[in-house]
Amino acid sequence: MFSITKDGKKLSKDLYTRDEKTKTLSTNECWLVLDFSDCSDCTFYTSYGCTFDTSSNCTFKTDSDCTFKTGSNCTFKTGSNCTFKTGYYCVVVRRDIYEVVELEENKTIKLNWYLIKWYTNIGETHTIKIDWKEIELSEESYQSFKKQFE
């Protein structure tokens, strides 16, 4: 089971294709939230600004500004400014500068901007959900936000 939404609403099936045999999803839509957390061994081809929530053994080919939350054994072929929090044995292949980054398990990183090598480590984060949108906060921002309700 999977869901594809845009602006909190289910995306029309006319705007993407899914091949059950090859487990491949393809779309030209931007700013999607793809939730395949119950699926493994999937392949995604998208434009920029997408969020992926998957299980293990997935391959992603995207443009820039994407967020990935995955299980293990994943491959990423991306542009710049993407954020990753993964399981183990995951690798990022950066197309803009032809760089390979081996990801560490349960460590969150954000790729640097276009044509700037490597990445920035992101510390502990917390995700809050408001309506349909997930917002990720740094530990410092989270603690500050939390104090407002004490």
C-alpha positions as CSV (number, residue, x, y, z in Angstrom):
1,M,0.0,0.0,0.0
2,F,1.3,3.5,-0.8
3,S,0.0,7.1,-0.9
4,I,1.0,10.0,-3.1
5,T,-0.2,13.5,-2.0
6,K,0.3,17.1,-3.1
7,D,-0.7,19.9,-0.8
8,G,-2.2,17.4,1.6
9,K,-4.6,15.9,-1.1
10,K,-4.3,12.6,-2.9
11,L,-2.6,12.9,-6.3
12,S,-4.7,12.0,-9.3
13,K,-3.5,8.7,-10.9
14,D,-3.3,10.6,-14.2
15,L,-0.3,12.5,-12.9
16,Y,2.0,9.5,-12.3
17,T,2.7,6.0,-13.6
18,R,3.4,2.9,-11.6
19,D,4.7,-0.3,-13.1
20,E,3.8,-3.2,-10.7
21,K,6.1,-5.6,-12.5
22,T,9.2,-3.5,-12.1
23,K,8.0,-1.7,-9.0
24,T,8.8,1.7,-10.6
25,L,7.0,5.0,-10.0
26,S,7.4,7.9,-12.4
27,T,6.1,11.5,-12.3
28,N,6.8,15.0,-13.5
29,E,5.0,16.6,-10.6
30,C,6.8,18.6,-8.0
31,W,6.4,19.0,-4.2
32,L,4.9,15.6,-3.6
33,V,4.9,13.5,-0.5
34,L,5.4,9.8,-1.4
35,D,4.7,7.3,1.4
36,F,5.8,3.8,0.5
37,S,6.7,2.9,4.1
38,D,5.0,-0.5,3.7
39,C,6.8,-1.3,0.4
40,S,10.3,-2.6,-0.3
41,D,12.5,-2.8,-3.5
42,C,10.9,0.3,-5.2
43,T,12.4,2.7,-7.8
44,F,11.4,6.3,-8.0
45,Y,11.9,8.9,-10.8
46,T,10.8,12.4,-9.8
47,S,11.4,16.1,-10.3
48,Y,12.5,18.4,-7.4
49,G,11.0,19.0,-4.0
50,C,9.7,15.5,-3.1
51,T,9.6,13.7,0.2
52,F,10.1,9.9,0.4
53,D,9.1,7.7,3.3
54,T,10.0,4.1,2.5
55,S,11.1,0.7,3.7
56,S,14.3,-0.9,2.5
57,N,16.1,-1.6,-0.8
58,C,14.8,1.5,-2.7
59,T,16.5,3.5,-5.5
60,F,15.8,7.2,-6.0
61,K,16.6,9.4,-9.0
62,T,15.6,13.0,-8.3
63,D,16.4,16.6,-8.8
64,S,17.3,18.9,-5.9
65,D,15.6,19.8,-2.6
66,C,14.4,16.3,-1.6
67,T,14.0,14.6,1.8
68,F,14.6,10.9,2.3
69,K,13.5,8.8,5.3
70,T,14.3,5.2,4.5
71,G,15.2,1.7,5.7
72,S,18.5,0.1,4.6
73,N,20.3,-0.8,1.4
74,C,19.1,2.3,-0.5
75,T,20.7,4.1,-3.5
76,F,20.3,7.8,-4.1
77,K,21.1,9.7,-7.3
78,T,20.3,13.3,-6.6
79,G,21.0,16.9,-7.1
80,S,22.0,19.3,-4.3
81,N,20.5,20.4,-1.0
82,C,18.8,17.0,-0.2
83,T,18.4,15.7,3.4
84,F,18.9,12.1,4.3
85,K,18.1,10.0,7.4
86,T,18.7,6.3,6.6
87,G,19.3,2.8,7.8
88,Y,22.5,1.1,6.9
89,Y,24.4,0.4,3.6
90,C,23.1,3.5,1.9
91,V,25.0,5.6,-0.7
92,V,24.4,9.0,-2.3
93,V,25.6,9.7,-5.8
94,R,25.7,13.4,-6.5
95,R,25.1,14.3,-10.1
96,D,26.1,17.9,-10.0
97,I,29.7,17.3,-8.9
98,Y,30.0,13.5,-9.5
99,E,30.5,12.7,-5.8
100,V,29.8,9.5,-3.9
101,V,28.8,9.8,-0.2
102,E,28.6,6.7,2.0
103,L,25.9,7.4,4.6
104,E,26.2,6.3,8.2
105,E,23.3,4.5,9.9
106,N,20.8,6.7,11.8
107,K,22.8,9.9,11.1
108,T,21.1,12.8,9.4
109,I,23.0,14.8,6.8
110,K,22.1,17.6,4.3
111,L,24.0,17.8,1.0
112,N,25.6,21.1,0.3
113,W,24.3,23.5,-2.4
114,Y,24.9,23.0,-6.1
115,L,28.6,22.4,-7.0
116,I,29.7,22.5,-3.4
117,K,31.1,19.1,-2.3
118,W,30.2,17.0,0.7
119,Y,27.5,17.6,3.3
120,T,26.6,19.1,6.6
121,N,25.8,17.0,9.7
122,I,22.4,17.7,11.2
123,G,22.1,17.0,14.9
124,E,19.2,15.5,16.7
125,T,15.9,16.6,15.1
126,H,12.2,16.3,16.0
127,T,9.3,16.1,13.5
128,I,6.0,17.7,14.3
129,K,2.9,17.4,12.2
130,I,0.6,20.3,11.6
131,D,-2.4,19.5,9.5
132,W,-0.9,17.5,6.6
133,K,2.6,19.0,6.7
134,E,5.5,17.5,8.6
135,I,8.0,20.1,10.0
136,E,11.4,19.0,11.1
137,L,13.0,21.0,14.0
138,S,16.5,21.1,15.4
139,E,16.9,20.0,19.0
140,E,17.3,23.7,20.0
141,S,14.2,24.9,18.1
142,Y,12.2,22.0,19.5
143,Q,13.1,22.7,23.1
144,S,12.3,26.4,22.6
145,F,8.9,25.5,21.0
146,K,8.1,23.0,23.7
147,K,8.7,25.7,26.5
148,Q,5.9,27.7,25.1
149,F,3.4,25.0,26.2
150,E,4.8,24.6,29.7
